[in-house]
Amino acid sequence: MAMPAAAPAQSQGGAQQLAPGGYRWLGQGPWDGPIYMVISIEKQMIHVYSGDQLIGLASVSTGMKGHRTPTGDYPILQKRQWHRSNLYSNAPMPYMQRLTWDGIALHAGHNPGYPASHGCIRLPYAFARDLFALTKMGTLVEVTQARLTAALQYDALVLGDPGSKVVTFGPARSERMTLPPPARDDAGGVPRLEVDPAIFGMVRG
């Protein structure tokens, strides 16, 4: 997906130097990795990634006191170019991308550089438009308290296998990792597997 090269940005330095309402795309694409986003409530910033490559960043405005934006991992559930709030006086929400069915979404809106929304994540208008064109249903969004960097999680069974490789999303960038073996239980020396009771607690014999 090609993106516009020109965008209003206050500095070519780090993300912290973007002014409220500022944004920047770091290339034109097309992007060859999966698209996902990391949003920091503390920094009031969004980073957009293609695989392990940072491709865009912008100032955001998250939920104010009493309407905090929840942290967590969310797939995009719904996309509407023109949408109005069902909860707050029919307020306009251009380029809406829904994260939860109870009202949390990404959308273009007032971006003062501090938390000011009713829980949604407001984006600069032009950035919201470009991002809307780039994403699809199911695109992953991670809302964190502070972190903006991408995070990968590895299963202990994989990391304990000396023949395994950790592969990043980018092309031709796989590498071996030397890490300590996974924790083993005291009984049989077998890696312990955790069972989610929310799934298996409902099984009846």
MARSEVO-177761 format. One line per field, with one value per residue: x negated, y, z of N, C-alpha, C, O in turn; residue number from 1. Coordinates in nm, 4 decimals. Last residue first. Example, Ala and Ser with C-alpha at 12.3 -4.5 7.8 and 13.67 -1.06 7.14 Angstrom:
2
n.px (-1.2850|-1.3190) $
n.py (-0.2250|-0.5690) $
n.pz (0.7080|0.7800) $
ca.px (-1.3670|-1.2300) $
ca.py (-0.1060|-0.4500) $
ca.pz (0.7140|0.7800) $
c.px (-1.2900|-1.3200) $
c.py (0.0030|-0.3300) $
c.pz (0.7870|0.7800) $
o.px (-1.3409|-1.4236) $
o.py (0.1138|-0.3319) $
o.pz (0.8039|0.8465) $
pos (2|1) $
//
This chain:
205
n.px (1.6996|1.6718|1.5011|1.4519|1.1848|1.0548|1.0816|1.0157|0.7792|0.5248|0.2394|-0.1059|-0.3478|-0.6851|-0.9162|-1.0211|-1.1259|-0.9425|-0.9389|-0.9948|-0.9753|-1.1895|-1.2178|-1.4148|-1.7665|-1.8794|-1.9735|-2.0828|-1.9297|-1.9906|-1.7810|-1.6621|-1.6233|-1.4943|-1.2411|-1.0795|-0.9919|-1.2469|-1.2783|-1.4798|-1.5106|-1.6221|-1.7980|-1.7667|-1.4806|-1.3918|-1.2244|-1.0031|-0.9181|-0.8482|-0.7581|-0.8016|-0.6866|-0.7974|-0.7003|-0.8007|-0.7746|-0.6378|-0.5107|-0.3149|-0.0752|0.0566|0.2398|0.1993|0.3789|0.3844|0.6441|0.9090|0.9586|0.6720|0.4879|0.4522|0.6589|0.6299|0.3949|0.4833|0.6703|0.5067|0.3445|0.5288|0.6033|0.4440|0.6687|0.7789|0.9128|1.1735|1.2365|1.3196|1.0128|0.7777|0.4412|0.2597|0.2549|0.4943|0.6685|0.9851|0.9661|1.0158|0.9891|1.0192|1.2337|1.4637|1.7288|1.7752|1.6389|1.3177|1.2101|1.2872|1.2039|1.3198|1.3061|1.4613|1.6927|1.9030|2.1457|2.3912|2.3554|2.2043|2.2793|2.2461|2.0796|2.0652|1.8547|1.7080|1.5631|1.5309|1.4655|1.4159|1.2113|0.8732|0.7782|0.5815|0.4443|0.4219|0.5798|0.8512|0.8604|1.0775|1.2546|1.1538|0.9405|0.9512|0.8013|0.5693|0.4494|0.1242|-0.1185|-0.2711|-0.4481|-0.5574|-0.7189|-0.9538|-0.9637|-0.8897|-0.5857|-0.5445|-0.3877|-0.3408|-0.2895|-0.1491|-0.1389|-0.1456|-0.3022|-0.1062|0.0096|-0.1046|-0.0377|-0.1349|-0.0031|-0.0813|-0.1014|-0.3492|-0.5628|-0.6038|-0.4536|-0.5423|-0.6171|-0.7273|-0.8373|-0.7469|-0.5229|-0.4240|-0.2575|-0.0970|0.0793|-0.1754|-0.4981|-0.7545|-0.9577|-0.9474|-1.0532|-1.3488|-1.3712|-1.2683|-0.9728|-0.7067|-0.5310|-0.2917|-0.4227|-0.4859|-0.4359|-0.1495|-0.1915|-0.0795|-0.0845) $
n.py (-3.4347|-3.1037|-2.7995|-2.5586|-2.5319|-2.4745|-2.1904|-2.0905|-2.2128|-2.2978|-2.4497|-2.4555|-2.7049|-2.7460|-2.9832|-3.2303|-3.3359|-3.4395|-3.2520|-2.9861|-2.8487|-2.6013|-2.3125|-2.3400|-2.2436|-1.9157|-1.8690|-1.7544|-1.7536|-1.6895|-1.5040|-1.3509|-1.1717|-1.1704|-0.9270|-0.9127|-1.0511|-1.2763|-1.5843|-1.7949|-2.1471|-2.4470|-2.6246|-2.6207|-2.5250|-2.3296|-2.1742|-2.3480|-2.3606|-2.0958|-1.8849|-1.5353|-1.2283|-0.9038|-0.5708|-0.2465|0.0432|0.1901|0.1727|0.2647|0.1176|0.0286|-0.1382|-0.2662|-0.4001|-0.5759|-0.6248|-0.7006|-0.5353|-0.3258|-0.0213|0.1931|0.3696|0.4527|0.5999|0.8237|0.9289|0.9795|1.1786|1.3850|1.4255|1.2611|1.0658|0.9424|0.6726|0.6868|0.7978|1.0519|1.2521|1.3577|1.3534|1.5749|1.6915|1.7593|1.6892|1.5930|1.3232|1.0055|0.7072|0.3887|0.3140|0.1764|0.0714|-0.1964|-0.3475|-0.2137|-0.0890|0.0431|0.3215|0.5944|0.8297|1.0559|1.0883|1.3364|1.2580|1.2048|1.2222|0.9556|0.7014|0.6640|0.8915|0.8244|0.8012|0.7261|0.4888|0.2274|-0.1010|-0.3272|-0.4399|-0.4923|-0.6545|-0.5578|-0.5832|-0.3138|-0.0552|0.1730|0.5123|0.6469|0.8396|0.9501|1.1571|1.0750|0.8610|1.0195|1.1479|1.1370|1.1884|0.9195|0.7372|0.4609|0.2381|0.0237|-0.3190|-0.5781|-0.5429|-0.2204|-0.0176|0.2909|0.4334|0.7120|0.8800|0.9530|0.8381|0.6934|0.5338|0.4337|0.1798|0.0151|-0.1828|-0.3521|-0.5366|-0.7667|-0.6389|-0.4766|-0.1866|0.0154|0.2994|0.5429|0.6588|0.7273|0.9848|1.1636|1.4332|1.6452|1.6980|1.8345|1.7603|1.5287|1.4475|1.1789|1.0516|1.2412|1.4513|1.6209|1.7916|1.8234|1.7470|1.6717|1.4892|1.3191|1.0685|0.8581|0.5066|0.2066|-0.1182) $
n.pz (3.1523|3.0276|3.0265|3.1334|3.1782|2.9458|2.9327|3.1745|3.2438|3.0370|3.1522|3.0820|3.1068|3.1822|3.0579|3.2875|3.5158|3.6947|3.9268|3.9045|3.5702|3.4277|3.2208|2.9170|2.8993|2.7894|2.4422|2.1564|1.8409|1.4956|1.2693|0.9665|0.7599|0.5071|0.5700|0.9008|1.1228|1.2517|1.4107|1.5828|1.5566|1.7253|1.8337|2.1074|2.2652|2.4323|2.2756|2.2583|2.5206|2.5759|2.3061|2.3016|2.1781|2.0977|2.0520|1.9408|2.1548|2.3367|2.6725|2.8576|2.8522|2.5255|2.2929|1.9772|1.7149|1.4045|1.1717|1.1438|0.8391|0.7680|0.6814|0.5058|0.5184|0.7824|0.7626|0.6191|0.8057|1.0255|0.9140|0.8822|1.1640|1.4378|1.6475|1.9596|2.0872|2.3424|2.5853|2.5386|2.5403|2.6328|2.7228|2.4952|2.2486|2.1251|1.8765|1.7640|1.5173|1.3638|1.5691|1.7182|2.0007|2.2239|2.2658|2.3049|2.1254|2.0345|1.8088|1.4874|1.3332|1.1411|0.9853|1.2178|1.4125|1.5632|1.8154|1.9293|2.2075|2.2635|2.1690|1.9045|1.6933|1.3435|1.0556|0.7603|0.7274|0.9471|1.0462|1.3180|1.4648|1.4912|1.7964|2.0753|2.3942|2.6386|2.8373|2.7823|2.8510|3.1002|3.1993|3.4246|3.2430|2.8850|2.6422|2.4082|2.1203|1.9598|1.7024|1.5164|1.2652|1.0582|1.0440|1.1749|1.1154|1.1543|0.9933|1.0069|1.2586|1.4095|1.7223|1.8830|2.2021|2.4747|2.6663|2.8102|2.6137|2.3059|2.0777|1.7909|1.5190|1.2073|0.9089|0.7961|0.5257|0.3082|0.1731|-0.1170|0.1041|0.1643|0.4894|0.7407|0.8214|1.1086|1.2847|1.5294|1.7301|1.9281|1.7721|1.8247|1.9830|2.0353|1.8169|1.7175|1.4253|1.2472|1.3530|1.3061|1.0101|0.7777|0.4992|0.1983|0.0902|0.1210|0.0467|-0.1006|0.0000) $
ca.px (1.6761|1.7409|1.5117|1.5900|1.2702|1.0680|1.1136|1.1320|0.9042|0.6147|0.3708|0.0036|-0.2531|-0.5491|-0.8654|-0.9498|-1.2162|-0.9907|-0.8991|-1.0841|-0.9204|-1.1338|-1.2046|-1.2933|-1.6549|-1.8729|-1.8992|-2.1303|-1.9380|-1.9826|-1.9038|-1.6512|-1.6768|-1.6339|-1.3040|-1.1467|-0.9023|-1.1711|-1.2753|-1.3844|-1.5508|-1.5204|-1.7904|-1.8899|-1.5254|-1.4745|-1.3523|-1.0782|-0.9551|-0.9662|-0.7237|-0.8450|-0.6825|-0.7754|-0.7361|-0.7373|-0.8495|-0.6049|-0.5965|-0.4302|-0.0852|-0.0276|0.2415|0.1637|0.3466|0.3670|0.5144|0.8183|1.0218|0.7854|0.5273|0.3457|0.6325|0.7529|0.3946|0.3818|0.7123|0.6176|0.2843|0.4649|0.6990|0.4482|0.5525|0.7912|0.7788|1.1197|1.1829|1.4038|1.1272|0.8930|0.5660|0.2825|0.1281|0.4231|0.5450|0.9052|1.0312|0.9657|1.0569|0.9295|1.1983|1.3261|1.7079|1.8345|1.7809|1.4050|1.1276|1.3343|1.1612|1.3333|1.2075|1.4149|1.5738|1.8410|2.0203|2.3776|2.4210|2.1745|2.2806|2.3746|2.0837|2.0992|1.9260|1.7878|1.5010|1.6278|1.4098|1.5071|1.3373|0.9739|0.7879|0.7120|0.4271|0.4446|0.4642|0.7988|0.8470|0.9461|1.2845|1.2920|0.9739|0.9260|0.9105|0.6431|0.5152|0.2618|-0.0625|-0.1847|-0.4275|-0.4829|-0.6877|-0.8697|-1.0065|-0.9697|-0.6789|-0.5289|-0.4936|-0.2864|-0.3882|-0.1248|-0.1974|-0.0457|-0.3701|-0.1961|0.0914|-0.1464|0.0050|-0.1559|-0.0262|-0.0236|-0.0835|-0.2163|-0.5367|-0.6009|-0.5123|-0.4536|-0.5676|-0.6096|-0.8545|-0.8897|-0.5397|-0.5252|-0.2730|-0.2024|0.1316|-0.0365|-0.4053|-0.6345|-0.9617|-0.9087|-0.9082|-1.2748|-1.4301|-1.3128|-1.1159|-0.7771|-0.6073|-0.3367|-0.3311|-0.4848|-0.5648|-0.2070|-0.1506|-0.1606|0.0000) $
ca.py (-3.5720|-3.1998|-2.9340|-2.5819|-2.5478|-2.6154|-2.2767|-2.0318|-2.2672|-2.1863|-2.4725|-2.3948|-2.6366|-2.7348|-2.8451|-3.2021|-3.2696|-3.5246|-3.3927|-3.0666|-2.8794|-2.7368|-2.3700|-2.3075|-2.3364|-2.0241|-1.8303|-1.8402|-1.6914|-1.7825|-1.5206|-1.4509|-1.1199|-1.2101|-1.0230|-0.8529|-1.0396|-1.1526|-1.5160|-1.6862|-2.0141|-2.3531|-2.6185|-2.5630|-2.6157|-2.4335|-2.1173|-2.3118|-2.4852|-2.1532|-1.9957|-1.6661|-1.3247|-1.0403|-0.6745|-0.3748|-0.0494|0.2126|0.1219|0.3484|0.2337|0.0079|-0.0170|-0.2868|-0.2747|-0.5749|-0.5627|-0.7928|-0.6017|-0.4086|-0.1343|0.0946|0.3060|0.3828|0.4747|0.7363|0.8938|0.8846|1.0517|1.3284|1.3921|1.3726|1.0766|1.0413|0.7199|0.6578|0.6620|0.9703|1.1858|1.4481|1.2762|1.5170|1.6454|1.8641|1.6275|1.6972|1.4112|1.1423|0.7930|0.4878|0.3109|0.2219|0.2118|-0.1038|-0.3262|-0.2887|-0.1850|-0.0022|0.1817|0.5153|0.7224|1.0216|1.0049|1.2782|1.3244|1.1893|1.3311|1.0937|0.7279|0.6214|0.8220|0.9128|0.7383|0.8302|0.6167|0.3134|0.0201|-0.2597|-0.5135|-0.3996|-0.6532|-0.5533|-0.6157|-0.4503|-0.1172|0.0490|0.4153|0.5981|0.7706|0.9038|1.1010|1.1615|0.8931|0.9054|1.1901|1.0927|1.2267|1.0368|0.7761|0.5845|0.3076|0.1390|-0.1878|-0.5160|-0.6412|-0.3231|-0.1079|0.1946|0.3858|0.5855|0.8553|1.0082|0.9250|0.7867|0.6326|0.4593|0.3114|0.0218|-0.0549|-0.3464|-0.4052|-0.7426|-0.7129|-0.6217|-0.2521|-0.0763|0.1648|0.5429|0.5961|0.7092|0.8543|1.1443|1.2938|1.6118|1.6992|1.7876|1.8501|1.5626|1.5850|1.2674|1.0616|1.1300|1.3787|1.4935|1.7651|1.9359|1.7009|1.7752|1.4955|1.4458|1.0936|0.9862|0.6122|0.3263|0.0000) $
ca.pz (3.1118|3.1133|2.9692|3.0915|3.2952|2.9796|2.8182|3.1082|3.3008|3.0631|3.0937|3.1549|3.0198|3.2333|3.0571|3.1637|3.4241|3.5875|3.9284|3.9866|3.7023|3.4280|3.3551|2.9918|2.8759|2.8878|2.5611|2.2639|1.9711|1.6070|1.3448|1.0721|0.8852|0.5199|0.4799|0.7853|1.0092|1.2525|1.2818|1.6009|1.5155|1.6797|1.6882|2.0503|2.1595|2.4900|2.3147|2.1378|2.4522|2.6397|2.3921|2.2541|2.2865|2.0529|2.1493|1.9141|2.0711|2.1960|2.5659|2.8244|2.9389|2.6424|2.3737|2.1165|1.7825|1.5489|1.1985|1.2097|0.9528|0.7278|0.7652|0.5211|0.3894|0.7437|0.8373|0.5615|0.6694|1.0389|0.9538|0.7630|1.0587|1.3435|1.5600|1.8529|2.0550|2.2091|2.5831|2.6266|2.4785|2.6277|2.7231|2.6276|2.3035|2.1987|1.9228|1.8293|1.6137|1.3546|1.4721|1.6597|1.8583|2.2060|2.2343|2.4017|2.0956|2.1252|1.8812|1.6193|1.3346|1.2626|0.9702|1.0823|1.4311|1.4443|1.7782|1.7846|2.1329|2.3009|2.3122|1.9579|1.8208|1.4550|1.1663|0.8249|0.6925|0.8792|0.9848|1.2253|1.4511|1.4383|1.6504|2.0097|2.2522|2.5930|2.7727|2.8403|2.7427|3.0598|3.0721|3.4297|3.3730|2.9998|2.7329|2.4624|2.2440|1.9800|1.8310|1.5285|1.4028|1.0812|0.9185|1.2072|1.0671|1.2598|1.0475|0.9050|1.2133|1.3135|1.6262|1.8145|2.0704|2.3830|2.5705|2.8796|2.6841|2.4431|2.1256|1.9351|1.5859|1.3409|0.9697|0.8538|0.6490|0.2849|0.2889|-0.0429|0.0773|0.0780|0.3591|0.7195|0.7582|1.0048|1.2434|1.4338|1.5941|1.9224|1.8405|1.7481|1.9387|2.1442|1.8240|1.7749|1.5365|1.1924|1.3619|1.3644|1.1249|0.8693|0.6128|0.2705|0.1531|0.0837|0.1374|-0.1078|0.0000) $
c.px (1.8039|1.7212|1.5775|1.6094|1.4141|1.1537|1.1448|1.1761|1.0288|0.7466|0.4616|0.1342|-0.1404|-0.4631|-0.7192|-0.9003|-1.1533|-1.0861|-0.9680|-1.0563|-1.0129|-1.0788|-1.1390|-1.2928|-1.5345|-1.7540|-1.8981|-2.0676|-1.9871|-1.9956|-1.8817|-1.7855|-1.6641|-1.6962|-1.4502|-1.2143|-0.9723|-1.0853|-1.1919|-1.3912|-1.4399|-1.5813|-1.6926|-1.8872|-1.6490|-1.5276|-1.4461|-1.2164|-1.0369|-1.0114|-0.8512|-0.8061|-0.7151|-0.7775|-0.7023|-0.7849|-0.7695|-0.6745|-0.5432|-0.5028|-0.1985|-0.0232|0.1641|0.1617|0.3159|0.3227|0.5001|0.6795|0.9247|0.8467|0.6407|0.3901|0.5337|0.7322|0.5155|0.3808|0.6134|0.6652|0.3919|0.4003|0.6326|0.5272|0.5597|0.6590|0.7909|0.9785|1.1261|1.3601|1.2116|1.0179|0.6871|0.4152|0.1386|0.2888|0.4599|0.7863|0.9342|1.0395|0.9910|1.0123|1.0855|1.2865|1.5669|1.7827|1.8475|1.5496|1.2095|1.2419|1.1868|1.2869|1.2021|1.3066|1.5220|1.7129|1.9580|2.2499|2.3985|2.2274|2.2727|2.3903|2.2262|2.1173|1.9561|1.8754|1.5750|1.5634|1.5231|1.4383|1.4297|1.0991|0.8912|0.6967|0.5640|0.4202|0.4998|0.6766|0.7877|0.9539|1.1554|1.3354|1.1238|0.9665|0.8692|0.7448|0.6026|0.3202|0.0807|-0.1532|-0.3441|-0.4655|-0.6123|-0.8465|-0.9063|-1.0194|-0.7552|-0.6313|-0.4476|-0.4022|-0.3208|-0.2429|-0.1481|-0.0965|-0.2733|-0.2591|0.0024|-0.0588|-0.0346|-0.1257|-0.0531|-0.0677|-0.0249|-0.2117|-0.3961|-0.5764|-0.4976|-0.5276|-0.5966|-0.5494|-0.7234|-0.9186|-0.6858|-0.5168|-0.3795|-0.2051|0.0294|0.0204|-0.2657|-0.5449|-0.8439|-0.9006|-0.8649|-1.1271|-1.3394|-1.3788|-1.1459|-0.9270|-0.6904|-0.4063|-0.3815|-0.3825|-0.5607|-0.3358|-0.2123|-0.1032|-0.0882) $
c.py (-3.6438|-3.3394|-3.0276|-2.7232|-2.5799|-2.6378|-2.4182|-2.1158|-2.2091|-2.2406|-2.3574|-2.4161|-2.5803|-2.6542|-2.8397|-3.0579|-3.2372|-3.4583|-3.4721|-3.2153|-2.9768|-2.7667|-2.5071|-2.3728|-2.2969|-2.1148|-1.9457|-1.7922|-1.7937|-1.7055|-1.6220|-1.4652|-1.2214|-1.1593|-1.0455|-0.9558|-0.9880|-1.1466|-1.3895|-1.6013|-1.9162|-2.2199|-2.5167|-2.5527|-2.5565|-2.5326|-2.2222|-2.2619|-2.4575|-2.2823|-2.0590|-1.7729|-1.4620|-1.1317|-0.8104|-0.4769|-0.1779|0.1137|0.1566|0.3046|0.3256|0.1313|-0.0462|-0.1514|-0.3081|-0.4388|-0.5416|-0.7379|-0.7032|-0.4685|-0.2149|-0.0326|0.1903|0.3073|0.3895|0.5992|0.7962|0.8373|0.9442|1.1937|1.3241|1.3332|1.2068|1.0566|0.8122|0.7128|0.6226|0.8238|1.1150|1.3820|1.3679|1.4412|1.5897|1.8224|1.7299|1.6353|1.5115|1.2299|0.9305|0.5757|0.4087|0.2058|0.2614|0.0393|-0.2342|-0.2567|-0.2693|-0.1078|0.1287|0.3709|0.6359|0.9139|0.9624|1.2024|1.2572|1.2551|1.3252|1.1927|0.8758|0.6603|0.7875|0.8310|0.8445|0.7647|0.7333|0.4485|0.0970|-0.1350|-0.4553|-0.4793|-0.5491|-0.5704|-0.6271|-0.4638|-0.2601|-0.0007|0.2879|0.5007|0.7116|0.8309|1.0691|1.0914|0.9761|0.9540|1.0751|1.1629|1.1751|1.0634|0.9028|0.6112|0.4381|0.2180|-0.0793|-0.3777|-0.5774|-0.4306|-0.1894|0.1138|0.2809|0.5577|0.7221|1.0005|0.9943|0.8864|0.7379|0.5680|0.3252|0.1648|-0.0744|-0.2171|-0.4217|-0.6075|-0.6879|-0.7032|-0.4025|-0.1502|0.1270|0.4047|0.5978|0.6372|0.8434|1.0011|1.2852|1.4640|1.6648|1.8040|1.7888|1.6539|1.6223|1.4129|1.1614|1.1584|1.2690|1.4093|1.6341|1.9165|1.8170|1.7165|1.6011|1.4419|1.2179|1.0116|0.7434|0.4335|0.1233) $
c.pz (3.0744|3.0598|3.0710|3.0355|3.2606|3.1039|2.8647|2.9897|3.2362|3.1173|3.1330|3.0791|3.1045|3.1366|3.0959|3.1671|3.2908|3.4914|3.8181|3.9740|3.7746|3.5671|3.3461|3.1284|2.9585|2.8604|2.6607|2.3929|2.0717|1.7383|1.4550|1.1427|0.9980|0.6495|0.5131|0.6991|0.8840|1.1275|1.2949|1.4752|1.5502|1.6407|1.6349|1.8985|2.0931|2.3882|2.3725|2.1751|2.3269|2.5731|2.4469|2.3554|2.2299|2.1740|2.0915|2.0163|2.0505|2.1043|2.4275|2.6983|2.8941|2.7316|2.5012|2.1869|1.9279|1.6006|1.3489|1.2321|1.0118|0.8536|0.7025|0.5928|0.4009|0.6119|0.8005|0.6294|0.6068|0.9019|0.9658|0.7939|0.9380|1.2184|1.4802|1.7792|1.9347|2.1944|2.4488|2.6249|2.5840|2.5725|2.7307|2.6236|2.4440|2.2577|1.9980|1.9001|1.6726|1.4542|1.4690|1.5676|1.8305|2.0592|2.2152|2.3840|2.1978|2.0900|1.9784|1.6782|1.4756|1.2398|1.0958|1.0858|1.2934|1.4780|1.6568|1.7319|1.9828|2.1979|2.3472|2.1048|1.8608|1.5818|1.2713|0.9298|0.7578|0.8533|0.9173|1.1720|1.3452|1.4043|1.6078|1.8587|2.1870|2.4440|2.7329|2.7637|2.8008|2.9432|3.0158|3.3051|3.3792|3.1292|2.8536|2.5659|2.2915|2.1022|1.8396|1.6744|1.4072|1.2290|0.9392|1.0788|1.1063|1.2204|1.1620|0.9389|1.0929|1.2568|1.5385|1.7232|2.0158|2.2390|2.4746|2.7833|2.7503|2.5041|2.2714|1.9774|1.7338|1.4071|1.1105|0.9251|0.6990|0.4108|0.2744|0.0690|-0.0677|0.0581|0.2833|0.5880|0.7176|0.9521|1.1362|1.4002|1.4887|1.7818|1.8405|1.8313|1.8483|2.0991|1.9296|1.7832|1.5854|1.3015|1.2937|1.3642|1.1754|0.9898|0.7079|0.3826|0.2391|0.1589|0.0925|-0.0174|0.0000) $
o.px (1.8002|1.7252|1.5402|1.7211|1.4907|1.1916|1.2477|1.2928|1.1357|0.8192|0.4730|0.1390|-0.0855|-0.5033|-0.6385|-0.8474|-1.2236|-1.1246|-1.0449|-1.1421|-1.0980|-1.1290|-1.0458|-1.3582|-1.5487|-1.6529|-1.9142|-2.1042|-1.9394|-2.0649|-1.7698|-1.8907|-1.6561|-1.8088|-1.5225|-1.2441|-0.9286|-1.1030|-1.0789|-1.4978|-1.3216|-1.6900|-1.6799|-1.9668|-1.6391|-1.6115|-1.5679|-1.3155|-1.1280|-1.1311|-0.9498|-0.8198|-0.6641|-0.8608|-0.5916|-0.8989|-0.6832|-0.6373|-0.4227|-0.5521|-0.1831|0.0264|0.2012|0.0901|0.3972|0.2405|0.5934|0.6020|0.8650|0.7918|0.6970|0.3358|0.5316|0.7814|0.5044|0.3676|0.6545|0.6967|0.3718|0.4010|0.6762|0.5182|0.6689|0.5520|0.8107|0.9310|1.0401|1.4385|1.1798|1.1205|0.6990|0.4944|0.0366|0.2160|0.3636|0.8018|0.8166|1.1600|0.9185|1.0976|1.0595|1.3032|1.5491|1.7917|1.9637|1.5790|1.1750|1.2005|1.1172|1.3245|1.0949|1.2257|1.5364|1.6340|1.9592|2.2460|2.3880|2.1533|2.3278|2.5004|2.3161|2.1638|1.8822|1.9609|1.5125|1.5153|1.6011|1.3618|1.5128|1.0945|0.9860|0.6102|0.6519|0.3808|0.5939|0.6702|0.6822|1.0436|1.1275|1.4407|1.2081|1.0200|0.7662|0.7713|0.6984|0.2487|0.1511|-0.1601|-0.3458|-0.4677|-0.6037|-0.9415|-0.7878|-1.1089|-0.6945|-0.7507|-0.3299|-0.5024|-0.2515|-0.2912|-0.1107|-0.0969|-0.3135|-0.2688|0.0328|-0.0531|-0.0022|-0.1802|-0.0017|-0.1583|0.0704|-0.3067|-0.3291|-0.5699|-0.3924|-0.6482|-0.6689|-0.4411|-0.6219|-1.0157|-0.7430|-0.5050|-0.4205|-0.1602|0.0630|0.0107|-0.2391|-0.5195|-0.8356|-0.8421|-0.7587|-1.0808|-1.2631|-1.4370|-1.0598|-1.0018|-0.7386|-0.3442|-0.5026|-0.2695|-0.6259|-0.3458|-0.3188|0.0184|-0.1656) $
o.py (-3.7613|-3.3621|-3.0282|-2.7619|-2.6234|-2.7514|-2.4752|-2.1135|-2.2698|-2.3080|-2.3243|-2.4021|-2.6503|-2.5472|-2.9195|-3.0140|-3.2185|-3.5204|-3.5636|-3.2969|-3.0412|-2.7167|-2.5278|-2.4749|-2.2278|-2.0708|-2.0612|-1.6874|-1.9072|-1.6039|-1.6397|-1.4416|-1.1823|-1.1096|-0.9507|-1.0647|-1.0168|-1.2270|-1.3942|-1.5522|-1.9502|-2.1842|-2.5002|-2.4788|-2.4523|-2.6163|-2.2069|-2.3020|-2.5329|-2.3108|-2.0744|-1.7531|-1.5011|-1.1149|-0.8312|-0.4697|-0.2132|0.1012|0.1538|0.3891|0.4477|0.2366|-0.1357|-0.0605|-0.3715|-0.3709|-0.4945|-0.7988|-0.7824|-0.4535|-0.1778|-0.1402|0.1007|0.1957|0.2675|0.4961|0.6964|0.7197|0.8309|1.1040|1.2167|1.2192|1.2584|1.0599|0.7667|0.7894|0.5348|0.7354|1.1175|1.4486|1.4473|1.4614|1.5601|1.9061|1.7824|1.5392|1.5151|1.2144|0.9672|0.5249|0.4997|0.0988|0.3809|0.1199|-0.1972|-0.1521|-0.3849|-0.2020|0.1648|0.3068|0.6079|0.9087|0.8462|1.2465|1.1345|1.3022|1.4286|1.2407|0.9182|0.6536|0.8712|0.7171|0.9419|0.6822|0.8282|0.5144|0.0404|-0.0704|-0.5267|-0.5737|-0.5217|-0.5067|-0.6973|-0.3686|-0.3196|0.0100|0.2940|0.4166|0.7251|0.7670|1.1514|0.9806|0.9509|1.0738|1.0370|1.2289|1.1698|0.9740|0.9833|0.5184|0.5189|0.2598|-0.0894|-0.3241|-0.5278|-0.4119|-0.2226|0.1699|0.1924|0.6476|0.6320|1.0991|1.0845|1.0053|0.8571|0.6801|0.2386|0.2598|-0.1677|-0.1493|-0.4972|-0.5692|-0.5971|-0.8259|-0.4515|-0.1733|0.1997|0.3930|0.6477|0.5622|0.9393|0.9068|1.3865|1.3803|1.6556|1.9112|1.6991|1.6262|1.7356|1.4950|1.2224|1.2703|1.2102|1.3051|1.5467|2.0138|1.8990|1.6417|1.6201|1.3969|1.2223|0.9806|0.7416|0.4491|0.1425) $
o.pz (3.0379|2.9389|3.1883|3.0011|3.3465|3.1324|2.8285|2.9506|3.2416|3.0444|3.2511|2.9569|3.1897|3.0908|3.0481|3.2692|3.1915|3.3923|3.8474|4.0075|3.7132|3.6678|3.2684|3.1502|3.0594|2.8056|2.6213|2.4461|2.0733|1.7448|1.5030|1.0834|1.1144|0.6492|0.5438|0.7482|0.7726|1.0359|1.3435|1.4382|1.5473|1.6862|1.5136|1.8406|2.0284|2.4216|2.3633|2.1140|2.2930|2.5692|2.3748|2.4761|2.1249|2.2631|2.0417|2.0622|2.1309|1.9876|2.4027|2.6236|2.8918|2.6912|2.5772|2.1450|1.9952|1.5391|1.4139|1.3059|0.9389|0.9627|0.5995|0.5674|0.3164|0.5951|0.7887|0.5634|0.5477|0.8839|0.9220|0.7096|0.8964|1.1728|1.4568|1.8400|1.8220|2.2782|2.4408|2.6595|2.7029|2.5585|2.8240|2.5316|2.5062|2.3110|1.9421|1.9755|1.6365|1.4743|1.5615|1.4948|1.9092|2.0006|2.1915|2.4766|2.1805|2.0321|2.0029|1.6106|1.5705|1.1417|1.1494|1.1785|1.2555|1.5616|1.6469|1.6182|1.9169|2.1122|2.4488|2.1596|1.8521|1.5784|1.2861|0.8974|0.8052|0.9454|0.8406|1.2436|1.2890|1.3255|1.6814|1.7987|2.2370|2.3767|2.7854|2.6412|2.8638|2.9374|2.8966|3.3035|3.3435|3.1265|2.9161|2.5759|2.2241|2.1776|1.7387|1.7587|1.3140|1.3098|0.8467|1.0127|1.0746|1.2857|1.2569|0.9158|1.0787|1.2125|1.5888|1.6544|2.0908|2.1653|2.4011|2.8140|2.7463|2.4535|2.3527|1.9213|1.7956|1.3585|1.1298|0.9934|0.6500|0.4035|0.2333|0.0606|-0.1358|0.0008|0.3321|0.5785|0.6656|1.0302|1.0796|1.4785|1.3706|1.7222|1.7604|1.9486|1.8009|2.1697|1.9174|1.7607|1.5087|1.2713|1.2835|1.3741|1.0972|1.0654|0.7192|0.3635|0.3434|0.2777|0.0308|-0.0066|0.0938) $
pos (205|204|203|202|201|200|199|198|197|196|195|194|193|192|191|190|189|188|187|186|185|184|183|182|181|180|179|178|177|176|175|174|173|172|171|170|169|168|167|166|165|164|163|162|161|160|159|158|157|156|155|154|153|152|151|150|149|148|147|146|145|144|143|142|141|140|139|138|137|136|135|134|133|132|131|130|129|128|127|126|125|124|123|122|121|120|119|118|117|116|115|114|113|112|111|110|109|108|107|106|105|104|103|102|101|100|99|98|97|96|95|94|93|92|91|90|89|88|87|86|85|84|83|82|81|80|79|78|77|76|75|74|73|72|71|70|69|68|67|66|65|64|63|62|61|60|59|58|57|56|55|54|53|52|51|50|49|48|47|46|45|44|43|42|41|40|39|38|37|36|35|34|33|32|31|30|29|28|27|26|25|24|23|22|21|20|19|18|17|16|15|14|13|12|11|10|9|8|7|6|5|4|3|2|1) $
//
